[in-house]
Amino acid sequence: MTDIVAVHGIFMNRRSRQQMQDDWRSAIVRGLQNVRAGRADEVEVECAYYGHLYNDGKAGLDAAYRPADLDTTLERELFLAIADATAIADATADEEAERPEPAAPTKLWAPERVQGAVRRIERHGIFDGASGVVIRLVKQVGRYLGDADFRERVLAELTEAMRAKPRVLVAHSLGSVVAYDWLCRQSTPTVPTLVTIGSPLGFRGIRKALHPDLGATLPPWPGVQTWVNVAAREDAVATVKTLDGLFVGPITDRLASNSRRTAHSATVYLQNVHTSTAMKTALRERG
């Protein structure tokens, strides 16, 4: 039995399982030490790493993506939702950064609304201000939800990691979608506490892709005792900060504040007091 299983999100296809293990465990330990969790330096972390699965020749031009590459309704809607969220984050930021207007997209399929979204994203500076990087993010999410074979391979990785029978499942970004999807497929509860960080699960398009009957019923509960969701106000990927009420069971939502440049960083989230406190509470019961 291990303490924590961790599921990564987007942009891990150029990293490795060992890098994730080193970086995430170090961040988790530092966060637990900050909240005075007992035996923090002994915490055992098992990583559900699936980044390598994206390196199968289907990633296209990767960071060189343009608006024309948004080829499904879900991808377009999520891209626009992230752009809208950057405007909200800008309105609540403590400081405003003046950024030059980027050139209008020159590739096909760039209607006015999308061009405006590109400008908002690049002004905001999320992921170094590159709208192409946000499109890559959206396409990784879209592939998980739209490619059934790929989705099963990702879920199989989490199945292997969960054999460790953890007390906590902590999931970042797209990983929160993977974790929720996996938990809903289980016939019996498998983990007491789910902690989602920087999660896009509040985006209606994602919930509908997971549960096509969304208009009639709320998405089901993922079979856990406790679900804590941590979202930074600056994080445009967490397009909706409050998940409670969007699913059939209660969710404890916690609002964090990250810097703009680290708004969606997994290791920053893992050291946030809300994340660490949730894990500390769950780990108190370990043997």
Residue pairs with C-beta under 8 A, 6 or more apart in sequence:
1 164
1 165
1 166
1 287
2 44
2 45
2 46
2 164
2 165
2 166
3 43
3 44
3 45
3 166
3 167
3 168
3 283
3 286
4 28
4 43
4 44
4 45
4 46
4 166
4 167
4 168
4 169
4 170
4 279
4 283
5 45
5 46
5 47
5 48
5 158
5 161
5 162
5 164
5 166
5 168
5 169
5 170
5 191
6 20
6 24
6 28
6 45
6 46
6 47
6 48
6 170
6 171
6 172
6 175
7 48
7 158
7 161
7 169
7 170
7 171
7 172
7 175
7 176
7 178
7 179
8 20
8 24
8 47
8 48
8 49
8 50
8 51
8 172
8 173
8 175
8 266
9 171
9 172
9 173
9 174
9 175
9 176
9 198
9 266
10 136
10 137
10 140
10 141
10 173
10 174
11 136
11 137
11 140
12 20
12 49
12 50
12 51
13 51
13 52
13 53
13 54
13 55
13 59
13 140
14 51
15 51
16 49
16 51
16 52
17 47
17 49
17 52
20 47
20 49
20 51
21 45
21 47
23 267
24 45
24 47
24 266
24 267
24 270
25 43
25 45
26 267
27 266
27 267
27 268
27 270
27 271
28 43
28 45
28 170
28 270
28 276
28 279
29 40
29 41
29 43
30 271
31 270
31 271
31 272
31 273
31 275
31 276
31 279
32 40
32 43
32 276
32 279
32 280
32 283
33 40
33 41
34 271
34 273
34 276
35 273
35 276
35 277
35 280
37 276
37 279
37 280
37 283
38 284
43 283
44 164
46 161
46 164
46 166
47 161
48 157
48 158
48 160
48 161
48 162
48 175
48 178
49 157
50 153
50 154
50 157
50 158
50 178
53 150
53 153
53 154
53 157
54 140
54 143
58 143
60 69
60 139
61 69
62 136
63 130
63 132
63 133
63 136
64 132
65 132
65 135
65 136
65 139
66 105
66 106
66 107
66 110
66 132
66 135
67 79
67 105
67 107
67 109
67 110
67 114
67 115
67 118
67 131
67 135
68 105
68 107
68 108
68 109
68 110
69 135
69 139
70 76
70 79
70 109
70 114
70 135
70 138
70 139
72 142
72 146
73 205
74 141
74 142
74 145
74 146
74 205
74 206
74 209
75 135
75 138
75 139
75 141
75 142
76 114
77 203
77 205
78 138
78 141
78 142
78 200
78 203
78 205
78 206
78 239
79 114
79 117
79 134
79 135
79 138
80 113
80 114
80 117
81 203
81 205
81 239
82 117
82 121
82 126
82 134
82 137
82 138
82 236
82 237
82 239
83 116
83 117
83 118
83 120
83 121
83 236
84 117
84 120
84 239
85 235
85 236
85 237
85 238
85 239
86 120
86 121
86 123
86 124
86 126
86 236
87 120
87 124
89 124
89 233
89 234
89 235
89 236
89 260
89 263
90 96
90 120
90 123
90 124
92 233
93 234
93 260
97 125
97 260
99 122
99 123
99 125
99 129
101 119
101 123
102 118
102 119
102 122
102 131
104 110
104 115
104 118
105 114
105 115
105 118
110 118
117 131
118 131
121 129
121 131
121 134
121 236
122 129
122 130
122 131
123 129
124 236
124 260
125 260
125 261
126 134
126 236
126 237
126 260
126 263
126 264
127 133
127 134
127 137
127 264
128 261
137 237
140 174
141 174
141 177
141 200
141 206
143 150
144 150
144 151
144 154
144 174
144 177
144 178
145 151
145 177
145 206
145 209
145 210
146 209
151 181
154 178
155 178
155 181
155 182
155 185
158 178
158 179
158 182
159 182
162 169
162 182
162 190
162 191
165 190
166 191
167 191
167 192
167 193
167 282
167 283
167 285
167 286
168 191
168 192
168 193
168 194
168 195
168 278
168 279
168 282
168 283
169 179
169 183
169 191
169 193
169 194
169 195
169 224
170 194
170 195
170 196
170 197
170 270
170 275
170 279
171 178
171 179
171 180
171 194
171 195
171 196
171 197
171 199
172 196
172 197
172 198
172 199
172 266
172 269
172 270
173 197
173 198
173 199
173 200
173 237
173 264
173 266
174 200
176 196
176 197
176 198
176 199
176 200
176 201
177 199
177 200
177 201
177 206
177 210
179 194
179 196
179 222
180 194
180 196
180 201
180 210
180 222
181 210
183 190
183 191
183 194
183 222
183 223
183 224
184 210
184 219
184 220
184 222
184 223
186 223
188 223
189 223
189 224
189 225
190 223
191 224
192 224
192 225
192 226
192 282
192 285
193 224
193 225
193 226
193 227
193 228
193 278
193 279
193 281
193 282
194 222
194 224
194 226
194 227
194 228
195 227
195 228
195 229
195 230
195 275
195 278
195 279
196 227
196 228
196 229
196 230
196 243
197 229
197 230
197 231
197 266
197 269
197 270
197 272
197 275
198 230
198 231
198 232
198 235
198 237
198 238
198 264
198 266
198 269
199 229
199 231
199 238
199 243
200 206
200 237
200 238
200 239
201 207
201 229
201 240
201 243
201 246
202 238
202 239
202 240
202 241
202 242
202 243
202 246
203 239
203 240
204 214
207 214
207 219
207 246
208 214
208 215
210 219
211 217
211 219
211 220
218 246
218 247
218 248
219 246
219 247
219 248
220 247
220 248
221 247
221 248
221 249
222 247
226 252
226 278
226 281
226 282
227 243
227 249
227 250
227 251
227 252
228 251
228 252
228 254
228 274
228 275
228 278
229 242
229 243
229 244
229 251
229 252
229 253
229 254
230 254
230 256
230 269
230 272
230 274
230 275
230 278
231 238
231 240
231 241
231 242
231 253
231 254
231 255
231 256
232 238
232 255
232 256
232 257
232 258
232 263
232 264
232 269
232 272
233 241
233 255
233 256
233 257
234 257
234 258
234 259
234 260
234 263
235 258
235 263
235 264
236 263
236 264
237 264
238 264
240 246
241 253
241 255
242 253
243 251
243 253
244 250
244 251
244 252
244 253
252 278
254 274
254 278
256 269
256 272
256 274
256 275
258 264
258 265
258 268
258 269
258 272
259 268
262 268
269 275
270 276
